C-alpha cells in the first residue's frame, strides 16, 4: 500500500475515493469525522479532504450531510417526532437536523413534512416557440416551467403532485397565460417572481444562471469559477440539470467547453432552437 500522504495514480485515486464513499454510506448514521474517514483510506486529513473535494466536487462533510438528509427525508413520515428522527439520523440535537434541512433543502423539517399542505398551485399548459410547456404558480411566484411532448393534462398534474404532494393543484389557464406571454416575449419586461424549491447549493447555481445575459453562452467550468467553486463543475452540472424553471432560468445557455451543446433536460434539439432564437432576437 502507498505511504499515507502519497497521491498516486488516477486508478489509485478512484479506488481510494470509491472506498471512502462506500465507508461513508455504510457508517453515515455514526456521523464519522474527517479523520476517521481519512484513516480508513490511509491518507492524512489534509490530502484526503483535497483529493475527495477535487474528485467529487463537494467536501466529505457535505457528502455526509447529503446522505444524512436523504435518510431523514426517507424516515420523516414514519418517525414519531423530530427528536426521534434526530436520534435515528445520528445527529446530536434537533437543532442540527433543522440546520441540515435549511442548508440543503431550503426549508425546515416541518415544512418538508407538510409537502406543500395549504398551498394552492395554479397551472396551465401553453403553446410556446419551443413546444408545449407546463407553467405553475404559487402566491410567491413561478414554481415550475416544464416542456412537454404533448398537451397531456394528466401527466402535468402528476408531475406537480410529485413535486408538491400535499398542495392543492388548480387549472388556471388565464393566470398562467399572462405569465407565459411575459416569459416568451421577444423583449422581456421586468423580472418575474420565482418560488424555488431546492437545496441552497442548487439555488446558488440557479441564481448564477440568471446572470447569464440573453444571447451569451458559458461553460460548466466557467460557471463554477464565477461562483468561486472552481473544483465543483460536476456538482454544478448536476444542479443545472435539476433546474425546475425551464427557459426563464436559462440552463440552456450552458454548454461544454469543447463547444458542444451537451445534454439538456428537455432535449438537445429544443436547446439548439432556443439558442438560435435568442441569437436572432439580439441581431434584430
C-alpha positions, 0 to 999 in steps of 0.5 A: 500500500502507498505511504499515507500522504502519497497521491498516486495514480488516477486508478489509485485515486478512484479506488481510494475515493470509491472506498471512502464513499462506500465507508461513508454510506455504510457508517453515515448514521455514526456521523464519522469525522474527517479523520476517521474517514481519512484513516480508513483510506490511509491518507492524512486529513489534509490530502484526503479532504483535497483529493475527495473535494477535487474528485467529487466536487463537494467536501466529505462533510457535505457528502455526509450531510447529503446522505444524512438528509436523504435518510431523514427525508426517507424516515420523516413520515414514519418517525414519531417526532423530530427528536426521534428522527434526530436520534435515528439520523445520528445527529446530536440535537434537533437543532442540527437536523433543522440546520441540515434541512435549511442548508440543503433543502431550503426549508425546515423539517416541518415544512418538508413534512407538510409537502406543500399542505395549504398551498394552492398551485395554479397551472396551465399548459401553453403553446410556446416557440419551443413546444408545449410547456407546463407553467405553475404558480404559487402566491410567491411566484413561478414554481415550475416551467416544464416542456412537454411532448404533448398537451397531456393534462394528466401527466402535468398534474402528476408531475406537480403532485410529485413535486408538491404532494400535499398542495392543492393543484388548480387549472388556471389557464388565464393566470398562467397565460399572462405569465407565459406571454411575459416569459416568451416575449421577444423583449422581456419586461421586468423580472418575474417572481420565482418560488424555488424549491431546492437545496441552497447549493442548487439555488446558488447555481440557479441564481448564477444562471440568471446572470447569464445575459440573453444571447451569451453562452458559458461553460460548466467550468466557467460557471463554477469559477464565477461562483468561486467553486472552481473544483465543483463543475460536476456538482454544478452540472448536476444542479443545472440539470435539476433546474425546475424553471425551464427557459426563464432560468436559462440552463440552456445557455450552458454548454461544454467547453469543447463547444458542444451543446451537451445534454439538456433536460428537455432535449438537445434539439429544443436547446439548439432552437432556443439558442438560435432564437435568442441569437436572432432576437439580439441581431434584430 
